[in-house]
Amino acid sequence: MDYKQKLKNDFNDFDELLNNPNHVVRRYFTAFINGDYGETIYNKWEKRYNEATTDKKLRALVIQAFLEYNALDYDCTSQQVQRWLMQNIGIEKLEKLNIELIKDIIDLKEVA
């Protein structure tokens, strides 16, 4: 199965992804940010989180981290993930996802 099929499978119920913080994609993304994918990845995103002093910077962090996480999990590039998401999900829905992912990261950092 190529990366496009894997993405299609994991993003097939986008409303569930938006509304369920325990959805597999969001759960693994949180694990990625939280260091379960390695100390180097954790340190990178922890540093960037601490530098994200505005909503705009936090949004940029979430987008970049989410693309990097998916590229790693689906064995492709961040650009391929971004292109697939834009073509198959659309910008309006992705903006809603950004909001939820920002909440997930803020919740994660408040617990830590």
SVG drawing of the C-alpha trace seen along z (x, -y; Angstrom):
<svg xmlns="http://www.w3.org/2000/svg" viewBox="-18 -37 36 39">
<polyline fill="none" stroke="black" stroke-width="0.4" points="0.0,0.0 1.5,-3.4 1.4,-6.5 -1.7,-7.9 -3.7,-4.8 -2.5,-4.9 -3.5,-8.6 -6.9,-7.9 -7.5,-5.1 -6.5,-7.1 -8.3,-10.3 -11.4,-8.7 -13.7,-9.8 -12.5,-13.4 -15.4,-14.5 -14.4,-11.8 -10.8,-13.0 -11.9,-16.6 -14.3,-15.6 -12.3,-12.8 -9.0,-13.7 -8.5,-10.0 -8.6,-9.4 -5.5,-7.3 -4.0,-10.2 -4.3,-12.7 -3.2,-10.2 0.0,-9.4 0.6,-13.0 0.5,-13.8 2.9,-10.9 5.2,-12.4 5.3,-15.8 5.6,-14.2 8.8,-12.4 7.6,-8.8 9.3,-9.0 12.7,-9.9 14.5,-12.5 15.8,-14.4 12.2,-14.9 11.0,-15.8 13.7,-18.4 13.1,-20.0 9.4,-20.5 9.8,-21.4 12.2,-24.2 9.9,-25.4 6.9,-25.3 8.7,-27.4 9.5,-29.9 5.9,-30.0 5.0,-33.3 2.1,-34.2 -0.9,-32.4 0.6,-32.7 3.8,-31.0 1.9,-28.2 -0.2,-27.6 2.9,-27.4 4.5,-25.0 1.4,-22.7 1.3,-22.6 5.0,-21.9 5.0,-19.2 1.8,-17.5 3.3,-17.3 6.6,-16.0 4.8,-13.4 2.7,-12.2 5.6,-12.1 7.5,-9.9 4.6,-7.6 3.6,-7.2 7.2,-7.1 7.0,-10.1 7.8,-13.8 6.1,-16.6 5.3,-18.1 3.6,-14.9 1.5,-14.9 0.6,-18.5 -0.4,-18.1 -2.5,-15.1 -4.3,-16.8 -5.0,-20.0 -6.3,-18.0 -8.4,-15.5 -9.4,-17.4 -9.4,-21.0 -8.2,-24.2 -11.4,-24.9 -11.4,-21.5 -7.7,-21.6 -8.0,-24.9 -10.5,-23.3 -8.0,-20.5 -5.3,-23.0 -7.4,-24.5 -7.9,-21.0 -4.3,-20.1 -3.3,-23.4 -5.6,-22.5 -4.1,-19.1 -0.6,-20.5 -1.5,-23.1 -3.3,-20.4 -0.2,-18.2 2.1,-20.9 -0.1,-21.9 0.0,-18.4 3.8,-18.1"/>
</svg>
